[in-house]
């Protein structure tokens, strides 16, 4: 699935920190796939600070294709549904929600 820098960060922020061992291994693998490479950090000026993560605004449309298996998709959909039902989503989640909930 093609994800922007913002979407990768948002997705990483909602992945569960607890669960059964299978879920935790799926989440661990997904976090590694969402992580930024050294080349991406340099090319897009990605910087982490006390205020959060910043990047070159010209890179807002940059996307990377992230492979997401069916179990990882289930974890993501479940978490997005939970956040939606609890009314805890913000406007930043709209594109991410649309991408993952389109067929669900």
Backbone as CSV, one residue per row, in Angstrom:
resi,resn,N_x,N_y,N_z,CA_x,CA_y,CA_z,C_x,C_y,C_z
1,UNK,0.851,-1.172,0.000,0.000,0.000,0.000,0.898,1.237,0.000
2,UNK,0.551,2.207,-0.832,1.343,3.430,-0.906,0.950,4.363,0.239
3,UNK,1.958,4.738,1.040,1.737,5.597,2.206,2.696,6.782,2.186
4,UNK,2.191,7.940,2.573,3.028,9.140,2.687,3.819,9.086,3.987
5,UNK,4.713,10.037,4.151,5.479,10.129,5.400,4.522,10.298,6.572
6,UNK,3.584,11.210,6.465,2.617,11.453,7.548,1.811,10.190,7.864
7,UNK,1.342,9.503,6.828,0.540,8.299,7.036,1.353,7.200,7.710
8,UNK,2.619,7.079,7.352,3.478,6.078,8.001,3.639,6.392,9.472
9,UNK,3.831,7.660,9.794,3.962,8.060,11.198,2.657,7.835,11.955
10,UNK,1.538,8.208,11.346,0.235,8.043,11.996,-0.067,6.563,12.226
11,UNK,0.199,5.742,11.228,-0.048,4.310,11.364,0.817,3.714,12.470
12,UNK,2.065,4.095,12.494,2.968,3.612,13.540,2.460,4.003,14.928
13,UNK,1.851,5.168,15.034,1.406,5.660,16.343,0.184,4.914,16.887
14,UNK,-0.565,4.227,16.030,-1.773,3.550,16.516,-1.597,2.047,16.680
15,UNK,-0.452,1.520,16.287,-0.252,0.078,16.417,-0.237,-0.316,17.891
16,UNK,-0.907,-1.413,18.233,-1.011,-1.794,19.642,0.329,-2.179,20.257
17,UNK,0.505,-1.816,21.522,1.718,-2.155,22.260,1.543,-3.455,23.036
18,UNK,0.303,-3.936,23.111,0.010,-5.162,23.838,-0.845,-6.074,22.983
19,UNK,-0.778,-7.350,23.271,-1.585,-8.329,22.552,-0.977,-9.695,22.707
20,UNK,-1.503,-10.655,21.973,-0.907,-11.984,22.027,0.396,-11.976,21.241
21,UNK,1.158,-13.045,21.356,2.489,-13.100,20.748,2.430,-12.972,19.228
22,UNK,1.417,-13.541,18.606,1.295,-13.440,17.148,1.082,-11.988,16.740
23,UNK,0.177,-11.305,17.430,-0.079,-9.893,17.127,1.177,-9.060,17.330
24,UNK,1.888,-9.306,18.427,3.102,-8.530,18.710,4.167,-8.730,17.639
25,UNK,4.298,-9.933,17.130,5.280,-10.181,16.074,4.857,-9.508,14.764
26,UNK,3.571,-9.525,14.476,3.062,-8.847,13.280,3.309,-7.346,13.394
27,UNK,3.017,-6.780,14.569,3.226,-5.350,14.799,4.707,-5.004,14.685
28,UNK,5.565,-5.831,15.248,7.012,-5.590,15.178,7.486,-5.561,13.724
29,UNK,7.026,-6.507,12.928,7.407,-6.557,11.514,6.873,-5.341,10.757
30,UNK,5.639,-4.951,11.056,5.045,-3.788,10.395,5.790,-2.507,10.764
31,UNK,6.183,-2.370,12.023,6.941,-1.184,12.442,8.260,-1.084,11.682
32,UNK,8.891,-2.204,11.449,10.147,-2.185,10.687,9.897,-1.759,9.238
33,UNK,8.786,-2.209,8.669,8.456,-1.831,7.293,8.122,-0.346,7.190
34,UNK,7.521,0.211,8.240,7.135,1.627,8.241,8.309,2.559,8.538
35,UNK,9.378,2.015,9.113,10.529,2.833,9.497,11.166,3.491,8.270
36,UNK,11.815,4.615,8.498,12.466,5.357,7.424,13.899,4.878,7.246
37,UNK,14.289,4.700,6.001,15.668,4.311,5.702,16.577,5.529,5.848
38,UNK,17.857,5.285,5.924,18.820,6.393,5.997,18.707,7.287,4.766
39,UNK,18.453,6.676,3.612,18.315,7.446,2.380,17.088,8.352,2.440
40,UNK,15.968,7.829,2.954,14.759,8.637,3.078,14.967,9.785,4.063
41,UNK,15.635,9.506,5.155,15.893,10.546,6.160,16.699,11.683,5.541
42,UNK,17.728,11.336,4.790,18.570,12.358,4.163,17.827,13.079,3.034
43,UNK,17.150,12.325,2.183,16.484,12.910,1.017,15.325,13.825,1.388
44,UNK,14.612,13.499,2.461,13.413,14.253,2.826,13.605,15.112,4.080
45,UNK,14.848,15.209,4.547,15.186,16.033,5.711,14.300,15.689,6.917
46,UNK,14.143,14.409,7.192,13.313,13.961,8.311,14.102,14.153,9.604
47,UNK,13.509,14.898,10.541,14.159,15.228,11.805,13.185,14.982,12.954
48,UNK,13.670,14.347,14.003,12.874,14.138,15.210,13.335,15.118,16.270
49,UNK,12.371,15.778,16.908,12.688,16.718,17.980,11.666,16.565,19.092
50,UNK,11.771,17.394,20.118,10.804,17.359,21.215,9.395,17.678,20.738
51,UNK,9.273,18.443,19.654,7.963,18.818,19.114,7.374,17.741,18.203
52,UNK,8.146,16.721,17.861,7.661,15.659,16.981,8.590,15.438,15.812
53,UNK,8.033,14.946,14.735,8.817,14.648,13.536,8.495,15.690,12.468
54,UNK,9.538,16.225,11.861,9.373,17.190,10.779,10.093,16.655,9.549
55,UNK,9.659,17.134,8.370,10.311,16.778,7.119,10.137,17.926,6.155
56,UNK,10.859,17.883,5.072,10.788,18.916,4.050,9.366,18.949,3.489
57,UNK,8.691,20.106,3.539,7.313,20.205,3.028,7.177,19.783,1.565
58,UNK,8.242,19.905,0.803,8.202,19.479,-0.594,8.042,17.959,-0.715
59,UNK,8.263,17.245,0.385,8.153,15.786,0.387,6.787,15.299,0.854
60,UNK,5.839,16.214,1.041,4.510,15.821,1.520,3.836,14.782,0.630
61,UNK,4.111,14.813,-0.651,3.467,13.883,-1.585,4.299,12.622,-1.836
62,UNK,5.480,12.545,-1.212,6.316,11.350,-1.375,5.588,10.145,-0.790
63,UNK,5.562,9.043,-1.538,4.947,7.815,-1.046,5.918,6.653,-1.190
64,UNK,5.749,5.706,-0.312,6.520,4.462,-0.389,5.528,3.319,-0.314
65,UNK,5.744,2.315,-1.124,4.869,1.153,-1.129,5.286,0.227,0.016
66,UNK,4.385,0.054,0.967,4.633,-0.788,2.138,3.805,-2.058,1.981
67,UNK,4.467,-3.194,2.080,3.766,-4.477,1.984,3.057,-4.747,3.312
68,UNK,1.749,-4.957,3.243,0.947,-5.211,4.438,0.156,-6.487,4.208
69,UNK,0.485,-7.505,4.995,-0.176,-8.793,4.866,-1.579,-8.773,5.466
70,UNK,-2.331,-9.846,5.261,-3.713,-9.887,5.741,-3.853,-9.798,7.260
71,UNK,-2.953,-10.407,8.003,-3.036,-10.312,9.470,-2.709,-8.904,9.951
72,UNK,-1.687,-8.291,9.356,-1.347,-6.912,9.713,-2.499,-5.991,9.349
73,UNK,-3.127,-6.241,8.206,-4.284,-5.448,7.796,-5.393,-5.576,8.834
74,UNK,-5.608,-6.772,9.352,-6.621,-6.988,10.380,-6.337,-6.198,11.642
75,UNK,-5.082,-6.160,12.055,-4.689,-5.397,13.245,-4.958,-3.911,13.030
76,UNK,-4.597,-3.407,11.865,-4.784,-1.989,11.542,-6.265,-1.633,11.499
77,UNK,-7.045,-2.432,10.791,-8.480,-2.169,10.675,-9.141,-2.194,12.055
78,UNK,-8.785,-3.168,12.865,-9.349,-3.271,14.218,-9.039,-2.021,15.040
79,UNK,-7.817,-1.535,14.944,-7.431,-0.354,15.722,-8.116,0.905,15.197
80,UNK,-8.224,1.047,13.887,-8.925,2.200,13.315,-10.408,2.178,13.693
81,UNK,-11.007,0.999,13.690,-12.407,0.880,14.113,-12.569,1.269,15.579
82,UNK,-11.637,0.813,16.414,-11.690,1.140,17.836,-11.593,2.649,18.048
83,UNK,-10.640,3.287,17.374,-10.465,4.735,17.503,-11.682,5.488,16.980
84,UNK,-12.255,5.015,15.880,-13.428,5.658,15.313,-14.623,5.539,16.262
85,UNK,-14.854,4.360,16.788,-15.980,4.139,17.697,-15.836,4.942,18.989
86,UNK,-14.590,5.143,19.416,-14.328,5.928,20.621,-14.262,7.422,20.320
87,UNK,-14.439,7.768,19.046,-14.371,9.164,18.591,-13.034,9.817,18.969
88,UNK,-11.944,9.052,18.776,-10.603,9.520,19.113,-9.764,9.851,17.880
89,UNK,-10.357,9.784,16.697,-9.624,10.134,15.478,-9.539,11.650,15.331
90,UNK,-8.491,12.113,14.668,-8.351,13.527,14.338,-8.324,13.655,12.814
91,UNK,-8.354,14.873,12.326,-8.352,15.113,10.881,-7.126,14.512,10.202
92,UNK,-6.023,14.401,10.920,-4.811,13.815,10.338,-5.019,12.371,9.900
93,UNK,-6.018,11.702,10.473,-6.246,10.295,10.177,-7.125,10.056,8.958
94,UNK,-7.709,11.088,8.370,-8.694,10.896,7.303,-8.138,10.083,6.138
95,UNK,-6.991,10.450,5.597,-6.462,9.726,4.431,-6.090,8.296,4.804
96,UNK,-5.539,8.113,5.986,-5.179,6.776,6.443,-6.431,5.921,6.622
97,UNK,-7.442,6.486,7.249,-8.706,5.775,7.465,-9.326,5.392,6.123
98,UNK,-9.350,6.324,5.201,-9.924,6.055,3.881,-9.194,4.907,3.168
99,UNK,-7.874,4.899,3.256,-7.100,3.852,2.577,-7.370,2.469,3.155
100,UNK,-7.448,2.381,4.469,-7.583,1.075,5.102,-9.019,0.610,5.266
101,UNK,-9.940,1.516,5.348,-11.328,1.143,5.611,-12.172,1.111,4.329
102,UNK,-11.566,1.403,3.210,-12.254,1.458,1.924,-13.045,0.177,1.635
103,UNK,-12.441,-0.972,1.866,-13.086,-2.248,1.553,-13.638,-2.953,2.780
104,UNK,-13.559,-2.310,3.933,-13.988,-2.977,5.179,-15.259,-2.382,5.728
